[in-house]
Amino acid sequence: MTDSERGGKYYWCTRHHRVETDADVCPAKHVLGPYDSAADAENALQRVQERNEAWDAEDARWAGEDR
């Protein structure tokens, strides 16, 4: 059974640097998510970094800067 078939949600806790579930999730100010799988939650910071880089590049293009 996959994570998503279990029906729970997963979060990446920036305070404890671990995957958490609905049953033991920290307050919202400390977590990213929800994600459908533990693997997606575990990769949350990588996805944040990739998105930030893409948005920064788009902002630079919009402002006419070369990167």
N, C-alpha and C positions, 0 to 999 in steps of 0.2 A: 504494500500500500504506500502510495506517495504521500508527501507532506500535505499537499492540497486536498487529497482524498480524506484525510483525517479531519478536515474542517477547521482546524485552528489557524491562527495567525501568528506570525513570527516577527520579531523586532530586533534591531541591533541597538544595544545599549551602549551609548558613548561614555557612560560613567564606569561601567564594569567591563567594557570591551568583550562582550559576549552576546550570543543569541539568546533572546528571552521569548517566552510564549505568553499567551493570554493569561495563563495561570500564575505567572510570576513576573509580570512586566513592571518596570520602573515607571515613575511619572513621565508624562509625555515630553517634558522639557529635556529628558535624558535619552530619548529613543528616536530611531528612524524607522519608519514603517507605518502601517503593517505590510508585510510581504507574505506571499502564499507559501513559500518554502523556507526552510532553515538555511539552505544554500544561498537563496536570494538575500536573506537578511545578513548573512555572513559577508557577502560581497557589497554591502550597502556603501561603505566608505569609498570603495573603488568607483562605484557608479557616481557618487557625489563628485569625486575628483574629475572624472571624465566629463560630466555635465558642466561643471564649473569652467573647465578648460574650453569646452565648445562655446559656452555663453560668452566667455571673455574674448575669444576669437571673433565671434559674431559682433560683439560690441565694438571691437577694434575695426572690423570691416565697415560697420555702420558709420563710425567716426572718421573713416578714411585713412586709418593707420595701417601700415603693413606689419604683419607678424610673421 
